[in-house]
């Protein structure tokens, strides 16, 4: 197995928020290099030494970085893209620039100037669930996948190729619960990324898809992917906005009930949105949540249960969890 070294360029004040963003994307192991901490060590009371190697002294002038590693495969590339997007969001929140560049660089395995195209060599057609297949728009479909329901996808810089464990878990559940719900299903894809979950639901018979993402670029890419899959304009609506702090946007998204809600986000956002999910989930509907690191699944489930929902199904794979919930009365 080969690994890609990734480096986040930040400041001393940025270390903690950057580490939080890495944890949100399932990266638990990372190394921090920070000149201010080393300087404190050298100047600290009770530290006695006669000689320090030249290489160590160079650390006094080093840049502050947070380093981590991902596998050199499709899932690793999807994690890198998700981290890059998350860092861009963090930078937009850092009004005073205290967290530094917040750029992500990698070793020579990936050309930095071509993020959106270089990773495509890792992304090939593959089956998901019983009858689904994810096909990159630039690839030909292998003969053995011809009988599948094909999702044509160009995620570009947006999260959601289907190769990441959380997306796979959600796709499997979308397939399963769309079959249970039958015709006339109204679907909300919250945090839609590339639009993959909403597109899957539409191809499986959903009547209408509302796809929402906080990032305008992701919403644009999702809309393009809906068109690529020949889904009629009147069968979906892709929107960009923040449902948590924009009342007008909140009113638009919550103006209808949804038979199926798919939210592949992160634990903290799922917890914050628990009352919203309760409000917009139809009485006979299902809520599918993923993007949850396994160790935080109890927190998410507790928040949703406190809002009147109960667990219908729990799935776990590679330290990620996905949960299906419904109204307690169902």
Backbone bond lengths (Angstrom), bond angles and torsions (degrees), N, CA, C in turn:
res aa  C-N    CA-C-N  psi(-1)  N-CA   C-N-CA  omega(-1)  CA-C   N-CA-C  phi
1 X - - - 1.463 - - 1.531 109.19 -
2 X 1.331 116.92 135.02 1.452 122.23 178.55 1.528 110.02 -103.70
3 X 1.340 114.92 150.62 1.459 120.59 -176.52 1.518 110.69 -123.61
4 X 1.319 115.55 148.45 1.460 122.55 175.56 1.531 108.26 -108.01
5 X 1.335 116.12 128.49 1.453 121.03 176.16 1.523 109.23 -88.23
6 X 1.320 116.67 126.24 1.466 121.91 179.93 1.520 109.58 -119.63
7 X 1.327 116.18 140.27 1.463 121.35 -175.64 1.529 109.24 -128.73
8 X 1.338 115.58 126.78 1.468 121.47 174.25 1.525 107.73 -99.00
9 X 1.324 116.88 126.59 1.468 123.06 -178.75 1.521 108.62 -95.80
10 X 1.334 116.19 119.43 1.455 119.67 -172.48 1.539 110.14 -146.17
11 X 1.322 116.86 -154.34 1.463 123.11 177.23 1.522 108.14 -131.98
12 X 1.329 116.13 176.14 1.463 119.99 177.80 1.522 111.17 -58.12
13 X 1.340 116.96 -41.77 1.466 120.40 179.27 1.520 112.38 -70.83
14 X 1.329 115.81 -20.12 1.465 119.32 -178.22 1.519 114.63 -87.10
15 X 1.327 117.30 -10.26 1.469 119.98 -174.98 1.526 111.89 -58.30
16 X 1.325 116.42 -48.87 1.469 119.74 -176.52 1.529 112.67 -65.62
17 X 1.346 119.16 -48.80 1.477 117.57 177.84 1.526 113.26 -63.85
18 X 1.340 117.43 -34.73 1.461 119.65 177.45 1.526 109.94 -65.34
19 X 1.325 116.39 -44.66 1.466 119.89 178.19 1.524 110.82 -59.49
20 X 1.336 116.32 -37.24 1.462 120.01 177.65 1.513 111.61 -63.76
21 X 1.339 116.73 -40.08 1.464 120.57 178.35 1.533 110.93 -65.85
22 X 1.322 116.94 -37.43 1.464 119.69 177.75 1.528 110.21 -65.40
23 X 1.326 116.49 -43.57 1.467 120.06 178.80 1.522 111.14 -62.02
24 X 1.329 117.20 -37.36 1.465 121.47 177.96 1.519 111.21 -59.70
25 X 1.320 116.00 -27.37 1.466 120.64 -178.81 1.524 112.28 -103.86
26 X 1.339 116.25 19.57 1.455 121.22 172.22 1.512 115.41 81.16
27 X 1.340 117.90 14.07 1.466 120.95 179.75 1.518 108.33 -98.50
28 X 1.321 115.90 105.69 1.461 121.18 -176.32 1.524 113.43 -95.14
29 X 1.334 116.93 -19.68 1.449 120.49 -177.70 1.509 111.77 -113.38
30 X 1.334 117.53 126.19 1.452 121.76 179.10 1.527 108.70 -155.88
31 X 1.319 116.31 161.59 1.462 121.83 179.60 1.525 108.87 -121.39
32 X 1.338 115.94 135.86 1.457 122.03 -178.57 1.526 109.29 -108.63
33 X 1.318 116.13 132.57 1.462 122.40 172.43 1.513 107.35 -118.59
34 X 1.344 116.44 116.59 1.461 120.35 -172.79 1.519 109.44 -140.14
35 X 1.315 117.22 116.50 1.466 121.85 -175.86 1.524 111.94 -63.69
36 X 1.334 118.52 -35.64 1.464 120.42 -176.54 1.526 111.60 -65.47
37 X 1.331 116.21 -37.03 1.467 119.03 177.92 1.527 110.99 -66.42
38 X 1.349 116.79 -39.40 1.454 119.47 179.92 1.523 110.46 -68.13
39 X 1.343 115.93 -36.90 1.459 120.00 178.66 1.524 110.40 -64.66
40 X 1.331 116.71 -39.97 1.458 120.42 177.14 1.520 110.62 -61.12
41 X 1.339 115.40 -38.80 1.462 119.47 179.02 1.523 110.75 -63.03
42 X 1.340 116.86 -45.33 1.459 120.89 -177.78 1.527 111.75 -64.99
43 X 1.337 116.08 -34.55 1.461 120.39 -175.88 1.524 112.65 -93.80
44 X 1.324 116.96 -3.18 1.458 120.69 -174.57 1.513 113.50 -69.39
45 X 1.310 116.00 147.68 1.460 121.20 176.62 1.518 110.07 -69.35
46 X 1.311 114.93 143.68 1.462 119.19 176.85 1.503 113.62 84.23
47 X 1.367 117.66 5.33 1.452 121.05 176.84 1.529 107.37 -101.58
48 X 1.326 116.18 116.77 1.461 120.91 -176.27 1.512 109.73 -121.52
49 X 1.310 115.90 127.64 1.456 119.86 175.03 1.526 108.54 -158.19
50 X 1.308 116.39 151.35 1.461 121.47 179.14 1.523 111.55 -99.34
51 X 1.334 115.68 -21.68 1.462 117.89 -173.21 1.520 109.82 -149.08
52 X 1.305 116.04 133.63 1.458 121.47 174.92 1.523 107.88 -124.07
53 X 1.297 117.91 131.65 1.460 121.38 -178.99 1.524 110.89 -60.42
54 X 1.327 115.81 147.34 1.467 121.22 -179.19 1.517 112.02 -57.56
55 X 1.349 117.00 -39.03 1.467 120.39 -179.00 1.522 111.31 -62.36
56 X 1.336 116.50 -35.13 1.460 119.03 178.68 1.527 111.21 -71.69
57 X 1.340 115.87 -38.35 1.457 118.58 179.55 1.529 112.21 -63.66
58 X 1.318 116.08 -27.19 1.461 119.93 178.25 1.524 111.70 -63.57
59 X 1.341 116.13 -24.64 1.461 119.97 -179.92 1.525 112.04 -63.50
60 X 1.335 117.21 -20.78 1.464 120.19 179.52 1.531 111.15 -60.90
61 X 1.320 116.06 -27.68 1.465 120.27 -177.32 1.528 112.95 -110.31
62 X 1.328 116.37 13.65 1.465 118.84 -174.74 1.531 111.39 -76.05
63 X 1.312 115.06 159.64 1.459 121.72 174.09 1.519 108.84 -77.78
64 X 1.321 116.89 149.05 1.460 119.98 176.18 1.525 109.24 -81.85
65 X 1.323 115.79 123.13 1.466 120.51 -178.27 1.522 110.32 -137.86
66 X 1.324 114.22 156.84 1.464 121.86 171.75 1.529 105.98 -122.66
67 X 1.329 115.72 120.65 1.464 121.33 -173.01 1.529 110.37 -112.14
68 X 1.331 116.27 138.64 1.463 120.88 176.12 1.518 109.40 -146.44
69 X 1.323 116.38 172.34 1.461 121.51 -176.79 1.529 110.28 -130.15
70 X 1.329 115.40 144.58 1.464 121.22 173.06 1.524 108.67 -132.11
71 X 1.322 116.13 156.47 1.463 120.82 177.59 1.528 110.29 -65.78
72 X 1.307 115.31 146.02 1.463 120.03 176.48 1.527 108.99 -84.17
73 X 1.332 114.61 75.93 1.463 120.87 177.46 1.529 108.02 -154.28
74 X 1.333 116.06 -175.05 1.473 120.21 -175.47 1.519 111.63 -60.98
75 X 1.345 117.19 -42.65 1.463 119.13 -178.48 1.524 110.57 -67.04
76 X 1.327 117.00 -39.52 1.460 120.00 177.39 1.512 111.76 -60.76
77 X 1.333 116.24 -41.35 1.452 119.95 178.94 1.521 111.41 -66.25
78 X 1.331 116.28 -37.01 1.465 118.73 178.85 1.529 110.59 -66.53
79 X 1.331 116.74 -37.39 1.465 120.30 176.60 1.528 110.30 -62.88
80 X 1.333 117.00 -43.47 1.460 120.18 178.61 1.528 111.62 -60.31
81 X 1.311 116.27 -43.41 1.460 119.93 179.30 1.527 110.86 -64.15
82 X 1.330 116.79 -39.55 1.462 120.71 179.39 1.526 110.90 -66.75
83 X 1.330 116.88 -41.07 1.469 120.69 178.06 1.523 109.97 -64.43
84 X 1.330 117.15 -43.14 1.460 121.15 179.50 1.530 110.53 -59.19
85 X 1.327 115.75 -44.59 1.464 120.21 178.68 1.529 110.60 -64.29
86 X 1.325 117.55 -41.03 1.459 121.94 -179.34 1.526 111.08 -65.55
87 X 1.340 117.59 -37.55 1.459 121.43 177.96 1.527 110.99 -67.91
88 X 1.318 116.98 -36.94 1.466 120.51 176.83 1.528 110.24 -63.21
89 X 1.327 115.53 -39.38 1.469 119.62 177.58 1.529 110.29 -65.78
90 X 1.347 117.06 -42.91 1.457 121.31 178.43 1.522 110.81 -61.14
91 X 1.323 117.50 -40.49 1.461 120.98 179.30 1.530 111.06 -63.56
92 X 1.325 116.38 -36.55 1.470 119.49 179.48 1.527 111.32 -67.26
93 X 1.327 117.30 -22.93 1.466 122.02 178.91 1.528 112.58 -89.39
94 X 1.341 116.66 -12.66 1.463 122.54 -175.69 1.524 109.01 -92.54
95 X 1.318 116.17 75.99 1.456 121.17 -174.09 1.515 114.66 -59.94
96 X 1.331 117.65 -33.57 1.462 121.41 -176.76 1.526 113.29 -92.62
97 X 1.331 116.92 -0.67 1.462 119.87 179.48 1.503 114.30 68.77
98 X 1.333 116.88 24.34 1.467 120.38 -177.16 1.523 113.27 -70.83
99 X 1.330 116.58 -20.65 1.457 119.59 -176.25 1.530 113.08 -94.11
100 X 1.329 116.90 6.13 1.456 120.10 174.91 1.518 113.83 78.65
101 X 1.344 115.59 -155.55 1.461 121.98 -174.88 1.527 113.26 -63.61
102 X 1.330 116.05 -40.55 1.460 122.66 -174.45 1.532 111.71 55.72
103 X 1.327 115.15 36.06 1.459 119.87 175.67 1.519 109.73 -93.37
104 X 1.317 115.51 155.82 1.462 122.10 -179.87 1.518 108.70 -117.58
105 X 1.325 116.87 121.63 1.462 121.05 176.62 1.527 108.70 -121.61
106 X 1.319 115.83 158.34 1.460 120.95 -179.72 1.515 109.79 -130.43
107 X 1.318 115.11 173.29 1.449 119.46 177.25 1.527 110.07 -72.82
108 X 1.296 116.22 -175.03 1.465 121.28 -170.51 1.522 114.77 -65.13
109 X 1.322 117.99 -6.93 1.465 119.59 -178.55 1.532 111.64 -67.42
110 X 1.319 117.51 -22.22 1.467 120.65 -179.50 1.518 109.13 -128.13
111 X 1.314 117.26 130.14 1.453 121.34 176.00 1.531 108.65 -75.87
112 X 1.327 116.66 120.51 1.464 120.79 -174.85 1.529 112.17 -63.20
113 X 1.331 117.27 -32.22 1.452 118.90 -174.75 1.519 112.35 -76.57
114 X 1.312 118.87 -2.43 1.465 120.37 -175.13 1.522 110.99 -136.46
115 X 1.334 116.76 48.58 1.459 122.24 -177.76 1.527 112.13 -53.09
116 X 1.328 116.08 -45.18 1.454 120.36 -168.82 1.518 113.53 -75.84
117 X 1.336 117.39 -13.26 1.459 119.48 -177.78 1.526 113.56 -117.11
118 X 1.350 116.94 -31.31 1.453 119.74 -173.88 1.522 113.01 -63.98
119 X 1.328 116.81 -33.14 1.458 120.32 -176.01 1.525 113.01 -75.51
120 X 1.343 117.15 -10.88 1.464 120.35 -174.05 1.525 112.80 -61.78
121 X 1.339 116.95 -24.98 1.464 119.27 -179.43 1.525 111.82 -64.90
122 X 1.343 117.46 -17.36 1.463 121.15 179.69 1.530 112.23 -89.52
123 X 1.319 117.73 -11.87 1.456 122.16 -169.76 1.527 109.58 -106.67
124 X 1.335 116.87 105.07 1.465 123.86 -178.25 1.528 109.36 -120.15
125 X 1.331 119.12 161.30 1.467 121.01 177.39 1.531 111.13 -58.84
126 X 1.332 115.99 140.56 1.465 119.36 178.51 1.529 109.84 -155.13
127 X 1.334 116.91 151.48 1.466 120.85 179.62 1.529 111.55 -82.33
128 X 1.324 116.04 151.99 1.463 122.72 175.20 1.515 108.09 -138.17
129 X 1.321 116.67 137.81 1.459 119.61 179.70 1.523 111.79 63.48
130 X 1.326 115.54 -150.14 1.468 119.60 -177.19 1.518 113.06 -83.46
131 X 1.334 116.26 -42.09 1.470 118.50 -170.49 1.525 114.65 -134.29
132 X 1.317 117.43 9.99 1.456 119.95 -179.50 1.526 111.05 -96.88
133 X 1.324 114.51 156.14 1.460 121.04 176.48 1.523 107.87 -146.21
134 X 1.323 116.84 133.89 1.460 121.99 175.72 1.522 107.88 -100.57
135 X 1.338 115.40 125.65 1.458 119.51 179.59 1.526 110.60 -126.39
136 X 1.323 117.90 117.35 1.465 119.30 173.36 1.520 109.95 -58.89
137 X 1.322 116.39 143.96 1.470 120.26 -174.68 1.523 112.44 -63.59
138 X 1.332 117.47 -22.77 1.465 120.78 -177.14 1.539 113.25 -93.76
139 X 1.356 117.46 1.04 1.460 121.39 -177.45 1.531 110.92 -108.02
140 X 1.323 115.74 154.37 1.463 121.03 172.04 1.521 109.54 -87.33
141 X 1.324 116.67 149.95 1.457 121.17 -178.29 1.530 110.27 -84.63
142 X 1.335 118.20 123.17 1.464 119.99 177.31 1.529 111.27 -63.04
143 X 1.295 116.14 150.97 1.468 121.31 -176.64 1.519 112.17 -58.21
144 X 1.333 117.65 -37.49 1.469 120.38 -176.61 1.525 113.04 -68.55
145 X 1.349 118.35 -11.20 1.462 121.39 179.09 1.530 112.56 -107.70
146 X 1.318 117.03 6.14 1.462 121.59 -175.79 1.522 113.43 -61.77
147 X 1.330 117.58 -28.13 1.468 120.80 -175.70 1.528 112.58 -88.92
148 X 1.338 118.41 5.84 1.459 122.30 -178.30 1.529 111.44 -90.06
149 X 1.328 116.11 163.17 1.458 121.33 168.16 1.518 106.87 -79.73
150 X 1.332 116.90 112.90 1.464 121.78 -169.09 1.526 111.33 -95.35
151 X 1.329 115.60 126.32 1.459 122.04 172.64 1.524 107.52 -100.57
152 X 1.316 115.93 111.42 1.466 122.02 179.46 1.521 108.03 -83.36
153 X 1.324 117.57 127.39 1.458 118.57 -168.80 1.525 111.97 -141.65
154 X 1.329 114.45 136.37 1.455 121.56 167.12 1.526 106.56 -132.01
155 X 1.327 116.85 89.93 1.460 119.43 -174.46 1.517 114.42 -70.21
156 X 1.356 117.93 -16.92 1.458 121.78 -179.09 1.529 109.05 50.85
157 X 1.338 117.75 -126.02 1.466 120.18 -178.89 1.514 112.33 -92.81
158 X 1.319 117.84 12.23 1.459 122.11 -176.67 1.527 110.76 -98.19
159 X 1.343 116.19 148.12 1.451 121.39 -179.82 1.531 110.05 -72.16
160 X 1.329 116.69 136.65 1.459 119.80 173.14 1.505 115.28 125.21
161 X 1.325 118.11 69.04 1.466 120.38 172.55 1.512 111.64 -95.98
162 X 1.334 116.64 -12.85 1.459 120.20 -175.83 1.508 112.64 94.38
163 X 1.328 117.42 -11.47 1.465 119.81 -178.20 1.522 111.92 -81.68
164 X 1.338 117.25 -25.17 1.461 119.48 179.72 1.525 110.27 -71.38
165 X 1.322 116.34 144.13 1.466 121.73 -176.04 1.521 112.30 -53.53
166 X 1.335 117.17 -43.22 1.470 119.51 -177.04 1.526 111.54 -64.02
167 X 1.336 116.12 -40.24 1.467 119.49 -179.76 1.521 111.05 -68.38
168 X 1.319 116.41 -39.28 1.471 119.91 176.82 1.526 111.09 -60.85
169 X 1.330 116.24 -45.91 1.465 120.09 179.53 1.525 110.65 -58.86
170 X 1.332 116.22 -43.22 1.470 119.99 179.82 1.520 111.96 -66.08
171 X 1.325 116.84 -41.82 1.464 120.03 179.74 1.526 111.16 -61.89
172 X 1.330 116.35 -41.64 1.465 120.11 178.24 1.524 110.92 -61.16
173 X 1.341 116.07 -39.66 1.464 119.86 -179.53 1.523 111.88 -74.16
174 X 1.340 117.07 -36.76 1.467 119.76 175.60 1.520 109.69 -59.33
175 X 1.319 116.55 -45.05 1.460 120.65 179.42 1.534 111.00 -61.16
176 X 1.304 116.36 -45.56 1.468 121.05 -176.75 1.530 111.89 -66.25
177 X 1.337 117.03 -45.39 1.465 119.23 -173.09 1.527 112.80 -85.23
178 X 1.314 117.93 -21.39 1.462 119.26 169.73 1.528 109.83 -63.75
179 X 1.333 116.89 -38.22 1.466 120.89 178.25 1.532 110.74 -65.00
180 X 1.320 117.14 -34.99 1.463 120.99 179.11 1.530 111.76 -71.03
181 X 1.328 116.52 -38.16 1.464 120.73 -173.75 1.522 113.49 -77.59
182 X 1.315 117.62 -32.31 1.467 120.55 178.82 1.518 112.42 80.10
183 X 1.339 116.33 -152.00 1.465 122.24 -172.62 1.531 112.27 -78.12
184 X 1.343 115.05 163.98 1.464 121.94 173.38 1.507 114.83 72.23
185 X 1.332 117.28 26.03 1.472 121.01 -174.25 1.528 110.83 -82.61
186 X 1.321 114.71 133.76 1.462 123.05 176.28 1.526 107.40 -103.80
187 X 1.349 117.88 122.79 1.460 121.88 -169.77 1.524 111.31 -119.98
188 X 1.334 116.46 139.31 1.459 123.18 171.82 1.522 108.50 -114.00
189 X 1.334 116.04 120.31 1.464 122.29 174.27 1.524 106.49 -104.23
190 X 1.326 115.90 99.47 1.465 121.57 -174.20 1.527 110.03 -93.70
191 X 1.334 117.04 120.51 1.455 120.86 -173.21 1.515 108.79 77.20
192 X 1.347 115.64 54.58 1.465 120.58 -163.96 1.519 114.55 -71.16
193 X 1.342 119.04 -22.19 1.463 119.54 -178.55 1.513 111.12 57.50
194 X 1.323 116.62 -121.20 1.471 121.81 179.89 1.520 112.99 -72.84
195 X 1.346 117.11 -10.08 1.462 121.34 -177.85 1.514 113.40 90.00
196 X 1.329 117.20 8.11 1.463 121.73 -170.72 1.525 113.47 -60.03
197 X 1.331 118.64 -39.71 1.469 120.48 -176.93 1.531 111.06 -72.70
198 X 1.329 116.22 -42.38 1.459 119.58 177.63 1.520 112.00 -64.75
199 X 1.326 116.41 -39.79 1.468 120.65 178.22 1.523 109.97 -63.76
200 X 1.336 117.05 -43.40 1.466 120.79 178.21 1.526 110.07 -58.75
201 X 1.344 116.47 -46.02 1.469 120.06 -179.25 1.532 110.55 -62.50
202 X 1.325 117.07 -39.84 1.461 120.31 179.86 1.527 111.19 -65.48
203 X 1.321 117.37 -44.94 1.464 121.06 179.48 1.529 111.72 -66.21
204 X 1.342 116.11 -22.35 1.463 120.85 178.46 1.528 112.31 -91.64
205 X 1.344 117.10 7.21 1.461 119.55 171.19 1.509 117.36 113.48
206 X 1.352 119.11 5.26 1.463 120.06 179.62 1.526 110.97 -62.44
207 X 1.323 116.16 145.24 1.459 121.73 -179.92 1.528 111.79 -75.59
208 X 1.356 116.18 -43.01 1.461 120.37 -177.41 1.524 109.53 -150.98
209 X 1.351 115.29 141.02 1.468 121.85 179.94 1.520 109.15 -118.56
210 X 1.323 116.43 128.21 1.458 122.20 167.86 1.523 106.86 -106.32
211 X 1.335 116.59 114.46 1.468 121.70 -177.70 1.520 108.98 -112.04
212 X 1.333 116.59 126.45 1.465 122.16 -172.66 1.524 110.33 -127.74
213 X 1.329 116.57 136.27 1.464 120.27 172.56 1.518 108.77 -144.89
214 X 1.314 116.16 147.82 1.464 121.12 -179.83 1.521 111.30 -72.68
215 X 1.334 116.38 -21.15 1.456 122.94 -175.43 1.532 110.68 -99.29
216 X 1.318 117.14 123.97 1.470 121.21 -177.37 1.524 111.75 -64.22
217 X 1.319 116.59 -36.23 1.458 119.79 179.46 1.528 111.01 -64.04
218 X 1.339 116.46 -41.53 1.469 120.41 177.84 1.518 110.97 -63.33
219 X 1.332 116.50 -41.83 1.469 119.70 179.10 1.530 110.60 -62.33
220 X 1.315 116.43 -40.01 1.473 120.16 178.19 1.532 111.06 -62.95
221 X 1.333 115.86 -45.51 1.467 120.75 179.81 1.525 110.53 -63.81
222 X 1.345 116.50 -42.23 1.465 120.24 178.76 1.525 110.98 -60.04
223 X 1.348 117.09 -44.05 1.469 120.63 179.18 1.527 110.83 -60.90
224 X 1.328 116.68 -40.14 1.462 120.46 177.37 1.522 111.34 -63.23
225 X 1.333 116.37 -38.70 1.468 120.18 -179.81 1.530 111.81 -70.61
226 X 1.327 117.94 -33.51 1.458 120.01 174.42 1.533 109.67 -61.39
227 X 1.331 116.28 -44.57 1.474 120.42 178.19 1.521 110.80 -64.00
228 X 1.324 116.93 -40.22 1.466 121.70 -179.21 1.525 111.06 -60.19
229 X 1.346 115.68 -31.73 1.461 120.17 179.69 1.528 112.71 -90.90
230 X 1.354 115.62 12.29 1.473 122.63 174.64 1.531 112.64 57.95
231 X 1.306 115.77 36.94 1.464 121.26 175.24 1.526 107.98 -87.51
232 X 1.304 116.89 126.60 1.464 122.36 -174.16 1.526 111.39 -59.03
233 X 1.340 116.36 143.43 1.470 121.45 -177.60 1.523 112.92 -54.55
234 X 1.307 117.27 -36.07 1.462 120.82 -177.40 1.517 114.66 -76.99
235 X 1.339 117.33 1.99 1.473 120.48 -177.11 1.520 113.25 -107.47
236 X 1.332 116.89 5.31 1.465 118.51 177.98 1.523 110.54 -156.87
237 X 1.323 114.57 158.43 1.458 121.70 174.36 1.528 107.71 -141.51
238 X 1.323 116.87 117.97 1.468 121.81 179.80 1.518 107.96 -103.98
239 X 1.344 116.65 127.42 1.456 121.44 -176.11 1.517 111.08 -132.26
240 X 1.338 115.78 147.46 1.467 121.93 174.49 1.517 108.91 -112.90
241 X 1.333 116.39 132.54 1.454 120.71 178.39 1.510 110.85 169.24
242 X 1.323 115.07 172.12 1.466 121.25 -179.16 1.521 108.93 -112.15
243 X 1.300 115.52 106.70 1.464 120.90 -175.67 1.527 112.07 -68.80
244 X 1.336 116.86 -18.21 1.457 120.54 -175.07 1.524 113.31 -84.75
245 X 1.346 118.26 -22.97 1.467 118.12 -178.43 1.527 114.35 -133.21
246 X 1.322 117.07 8.49 1.471 121.24 178.91 1.532 107.53 -119.98
247 X 1.330 116.55 102.24 1.456 120.96 -173.71 1.522 112.19 -62.54
248 X 1.327 117.01 -40.89 1.466 120.21 -179.48 1.527 110.63 -63.52
249 X 1.326 115.76 -41.60 1.470 119.80 179.00 1.529 109.90 -67.35
250 X 1.327 115.97 -41.46 1.471 121.56 176.72 1.527 110.51 -56.21
251 X 1.310 116.74 -44.32 1.473 121.17 -178.25 1.527 111.68 -63.17
252 X 1.333 116.57 -37.90 1.468 120.28 179.92 1.531 110.25 -66.67
253 X 1.343 116.28 -47.35 1.474 120.45 -175.69 1.528 110.85 -68.21
254 X 1.325 117.24 -35.72 1.470 120.62 -175.19 1.525 112.68 -93.48
255 X 1.313 117.21 10.40 1.471 120.38 -177.85 1.521 112.43 -73.47
256 X 1.330 117.72 -13.02 1.473 120.75 -179.41 1.527 109.64 -133.27
257 X 1.325 114.64 166.68 1.464 121.29 174.78 1.527 108.98 -97.59
258 X 1.327 115.56 151.25 1.456 121.16 -178.46 1.528 110.65 -122.59
259 X 1.339 115.40 132.68 1.469 120.39 177.26 1.524 111.93 -74.72
260 X 1.331 115.48 -26.72 1.462 120.93 -179.96 1.524 108.44 -140.99
261 X 1.326 115.84 127.49 1.461 121.30 175.02 1.523 107.55 -120.37
262 X 1.328 116.11 126.57 1.461 121.65 175.80 1.517 108.28 -115.53
263 X 1.328 116.88 122.03 1.464 121.35 -178.25 1.524 109.18 -132.54
264 X 1.314 115.57 97.28 1.466 121.64 178.10 1.524 106.29 -102.06
265 X 1.325 116.05 82.50 1.466 120.54 -172.83 1.533 108.63 -121.15
266 X 1.319 118.23 -123.16 1.467 122.80 173.99 1.514 107.42 -138.56
267 X 1.314 116.43 163.34 1.460 121.62 -172.28 1.529 113.01 -55.70
268 X 1.336 117.69 -48.11 1.462 120.10 -175.46 1.521 112.18 -61.23
269 X 1.321 116.76 -42.40 1.470 120.01 -179.84 1.527 110.44 -68.08
270 X 1.319 117.50 -39.29 1.465 120.55 177.57 1.529 110.71 -61.34
271 X 1.317 116.49 -39.45 1.471 120.32 178.90 1.527 110.06 -65.29
272 X 1.337 116.81 -45.56 1.466 120.63 179.37 1.523 111.70 -61.70
273 X 1.330 116.29 -32.69 1.459 120.19 -173.99 1.523 113.76 -91.16
274 X 1.313 117.44 1.88 1.467 120.48 -177.56 1.530 112.86 -51.63
275 X 1.338 120.00 -47.02 1.476 119.48 179.14 1.535 112.46 -64.04
276 X 1.330 117.52 -33.06 1.464 121.41 178.91 1.526 110.15 -66.25
277 X 1.337 116.31 -45.70 1.465 120.62 178.59 1.523 110.80 -58.24
278 X 1.316 115.99 -43.61 1.467 121.05 178.97 1.527 110.33 -59.73
279 X 1.334 116.76 -41.89 1.457 122.48 -175.94 1.528 112.33 -66.74
280 X 1.330 117.37 -40.06 1.472 119.87 -170.06 1.527 113.94 -101.50
281 X 1.329 118.43 -6.18 1.471 120.46 179.08 1.522 109.64 -79.93
282 X 1.322 116.62 125.88 1.468 120.36 179.67 1.528 109.92 -64.92
283 X 1.313 115.79 160.41 1.469 120.29 -174.56 1.529 112.57 -60.87
284 X 1.325 116.69 -29.67 1.467 120.03 -179.87 1.530 111.77 -104.84
285 X 1.348 116.02 17.10 1.458 120.02 -172.36 1.522 114.82 -93.37
286 X 1.343 113.76 173.77 1.461 121.56 179.75 1.526 109.68 -127.75
287 X 1.336 114.71 138.74 1.452 122.36 174.63 1.527 108.51 -107.61
288 X 1.340 116.80 123.10 1.456 122.12 178.17 1.525 107.87 -109.74
289 X 1.324 117.38 117.22 1.468 120.68 -179.96 1.518 109.70 -120.77
290 X 1.326 114.89 139.15 1.461 120.54 177.18 1.519 108.30 -150.43
291 X 1.349 116.34 -167.88 1.456 120.12 -172.20 1.515 110.38 81.82
292 X 1.330 116.65 18.40 1.470 122.24 -173.02 1.529 109.96 -105.28
293 X 1.326 117.16 120.50 1.457 120.10 170.83 1.524 107.25 -63.43
294 X 1.320 117.01 134.16 1.472 121.77 -171.62 1.519 113.40 -50.15
295 X 1.329 116.64 -40.04 1.461 119.69 -176.04 1.527 112.91 -67.70
296 X 1.341 117.49 -12.49 1.458 121.06 179.17 1.528 112.80 -107.67
297 X 1.316 116.74 5.34 1.468 119.72 -176.75 1.525 112.15 -62.39
298 X 1.331 117.25 -36.18 1.469 119.97 179.67 1.526 111.30 -62.52
299 X 1.342 117.21 -39.81 1.466 120.93 178.92 1.526 110.85 -60.39
300 X 1.328 115.10 -46.04 1.462 119.82 -178.01 1.525 110.40 -65.47
301 X 1.319 116.65 -47.63 1.468 120.90 -179.45 1.526 110.41 -60.30
302 X 1.337 117.75 -43.28 1.472 120.94 -179.87 1.528 111.09 -60.35
303 X 1.327 116.62 -43.15 1.467 120.12 -179.83 1.523 111.16 -63.40
304 X 1.317 116.73 -41.60 1.464 120.42 -179.52 1.524 111.56 -71.16
305 X 1.334 116.98 -37.54 1.468 120.11 177.72 1.517 111.43 -66.77
306 X 1.331 117.19 -34.71 1.466 120.46 177.72 1.529 111.57 -66.54
307 X 1.334 116.35 -16.28 1.455 120.89 177.63 1.529 111.87 -103.68
308 X 1.335 116.83 24.44 1.455 121.11 170.80 1.508 116.22 85.63
309 X 1.344 117.76 12.07 1.458 120.51 178.34 1.526 109.62 -105.12
310 X 1.311 116.37 154.84 1.469 119.83 179.29 1.523 109.78 -131.21
311 X 1.324 115.48 152.46 1.458 121.78 -175.63 1.516 110.68 -74.73
312 X 1.309 115.29 127.66 1.464 122.19 176.30 1.529 110.80 -99.67
313 X 1.324 115.70 -37.11 1.464 120.72 -178.06 1.523 109.23 -155.21
314 X 1.327 115.73 144.31 1.470 121.85 178.23 1.522 108.27 -129.39
315 X 1.322 116.46 131.29 1.471 120.65 178.93 1.523 108.96 -131.71
316 X 1.324 115.42 146.92 1.459 120.78 -177.48 1.520 109.26 -141.14
317 X 1.338 115.90 138.87 1.466 120.61 178.66 1.521 109.29 -156.29
318 X 1.306 116.87 130.11 1.461 123.42 176.06 1.529 112.40 49.04
319 X 1.324 116.11 46.66 1.467 123.92 175.98 1.529 113.61 69.73
320 X 1.345 116.70 17.17 1.458 121.68 173.85 1.524 108.54 -118.59
321 X 1.317 115.50 147.56 1.465 120.63 -179.04 1.520 110.92 -121.59
322 X 1.323 115.59 149.83 1.462 123.26 171.79 1.520 107.81 -135.72
323 X 1.326 115.88 142.45 1.468 120.56 -174.55 1.524 109.66 -133.38
324 X 1.325 115.85 137.99 1.461 121.85 171.91 1.517 108.02 -107.15
325 X 1.329 116.48 129.76 1.460 121.07 -179.05 1.524 109.74 -129.08
326 X 1.317 115.64 161.66 1.467 121.62 176.41 1.525 107.43 -147.40
327 X 1.318 116.27 174.17 1.463 119.65 176.28 1.528 109.16 -64.71
328 X 1.312 115.71 145.28 1.466 121.03 -177.68 1.516 111.68 -58.90
329 X 1.329 116.74 -25.81 1.456 120.84 -177.67 1.527 112.78 -79.31
330 X 1.329 117.52 -13.09 1.472 120.34 -175.57 1.525 111.36 -77.24
